[in-house]
Amino acid sequence: MSDKELWLENASTPVANTLLKSADYDCFIAVRLANGKHHAMTGLTVHDRGGSATVQTTDSPSRQLTIILRHGLWPSNSGNNFMQVLNLYLFEAGKEYSLGNGWGTPQSGHVGFGIGDQLPGGQQASARCEKIQPPVG
């Protein structure tokens, strides 16, 4: 057991289970609507162990956007070990691929990305999440 995880052992299974702590993040999504106006959706609270938030844009027809935040492991350049990484993904309902993604180290406390005029129709999208610091005391 550590300050980041809790191990559970069960005599019926040969593998120990690991429960990882999560942290909450304050996130936003910003997009350019079909009419060219920018629209920001703020105040989205997501945890970093695969948490997600889904919002609707205000344009017509509206679009359903989902962010997913994941604190996981990624193979190192040497291939001999793994490094911790914080990934942020933005998906639009009905689209085969993500609109964008970004990554950083969990120690940085934030992750985000911005895509300018690369989406179909010259649209823009950005998303960012910043770690919510727990109250002291």
Steps between C-alpha positions, in 0.01 A plus 500: 500500500619852423359851494402443134356147507341227710560130432231242572584132514232236468575137579268387219709670229877479451526866395488794737268785404632854504269794559657825385416837650342754272518878497233744386569750223316816394461489120365702209428442132505786248385466139416722206135448409366461146411873499864591572442605862712355779329304775660393829357240734662540843467357849532136397632285787666179386716247689829382350436124498286493186245761605296672232263792448255541212354834385279630218597799287253785450506499119235337282519211459673466835808283537571264787860528622668278759833541677676206663788542745729204569800467733675189378826342391681541168803300379826690542733571208729219614211253509629367831249671725193720505452867583192662650308723262183711516293479178209725398277403206215688328240301308194601301204261491477319167863567401734207453810674639567744781492871417820547695715383787781618718726354764727607781648374823263451794742703714436813290142519625351591162460378144348656189513551127380734229421431136464796270332485159596136449157351552252461213339833413782703658369435850713533809501303822694510823474340841688533825486344845669629815532303823272611781713538810338337805433733792780521754425398856 
